[in-house]
Amino acid sequence: MNSPESIRVRSEHLRIGSRLRHSALDENDALVLTASTEISESLKQDLTDRQILDVFLHPEDASAMFSSPRRSQSPDSASRDSKGGDPSKEFPLESITLVSQQITEQLEAFAAKIPAAVENVGPPLRERANRIGCEPYNQHQQELLTEQFATTKKLMDTMIRHAVAGLSQDNRAIHTVARRASSELIRDSDQAYSASAEVSQNPGLTDRAIRTSVLAMAIAIEMGWDENLVREVGECGLVHDWGMHRLPEEIRNKKSELTQSERKLVAQHPLHTFDLLSKMQNIPDGVRIAAAQVHEKLDGTGYPRGLMGGQIHPYAKILHIADTYVALTEETWGRPAYIPYDVMTYLLSQVRLNTISSEVMKAMLEVVSLFPIGSHVELTDGTEARVIRRGQGLYTEPVVQRLDKNRSLRKDAAHDLLVDIANSNVKVSAPLPHPAREERRLDQAAIQEMPPI
């Protein structure tokens, strides 16, 4: 009898060029493919001739089978896809969904054993955090942070490749990355977050994960969490999108809006993140379960499981807000990058709709202000400035640094160019788009047309 863990896959969906690590059976438990078999066109034809329409694969083989798409397509078909066709039709959605259903059962059994709360028992990390005030960034520290985050990106890219390949790894490297980031946030939260957002001019999944991780840790610190909880939130942020790398590359890197079938695939990626983390040694249970819940919403409209309020892990509630902010302030899947101020007002509207946590959102405002760190603003004296630090009082009164005529930060006279809005006659009059990105306003019309995040 087939193992209950086996995954039924249509023979026609077996990907040419993939190699099995385990043997495969037919519905009568007869051996049809041995371990190390490479799938070929002739082999698939042989299965068809023998009327073997389905094979039962080990979950590891089933997951690997559909972690990337077939690469062969003609220029004509590529052109059709770019003009609005549905390239995901060539992907075996049925088979990938079967793998996801298998993982869902494992996830639900695992989640039943994990408390939906955290024990914040240590001293708040916030007590050790420096509040810098009206000071420019330390340029030497900025260079060190840039190098540190670039190194983190290389490490995470390597770990992702190993995870997708099914290799066992240890969580110690991720633990170390999160611990170092928390130390930098204690030293200077404003500068650490700003540096994380400048990792790449063309951010990919890893860049976004780093930025999400750092922002989430800053929020957790502001909420008064202890060092262990803050670090685990950071670890979860680093790995929460690993499951995306099991999806077809054409979907991950698509420049236009996703089709409905592609969105169904994307909505399954948290399940695959959970599965990939099952092979990670020494990873905290809370990190693994929360990574599968980052896209859940308090009102049950999130994915992949439609969880509500108390069913969602506290780490995931923080990371959902951080991830949404990062996603909306960067261009992805045909959606433009939006002005950070507009994204903050959008998130505040989601608090009123009870889709995100008001407690987490309040901490988010404390961390980046309503005019977020790194964003550009127009001042009432007509000059342009960049927000470099949170305000010490009102969310609308950050510390800004005036820009030169090229809309860039001047470093030669940084102190002279700083304006503490709270203690100045000059105020912020309007948000502005960042000169290096094509940011747009997030108005009500754009919100109504926005696909699920």
Helices and strands as residue ranges (DSSP letters): E 7-10, G 11-13, E 24-25, E 31-33, H 41-49, E 54-57, H 59-65, H 75-82, G 87-90, H 93-111, G 125-128, H 139-164, E 169-170, H 172-196, H 205-222, H 227-239, G 242-246, H 249-252, H 260-266, H 269-277, E 280-281, H 285-291, G 309-311, H 314-328, E 337-338, H 340-352, H 358-368, E 376-379, E 384-389, E 399-402, H 414-417, E 418-420, G 421-423, E 428-432, E 439-440, H 444-449
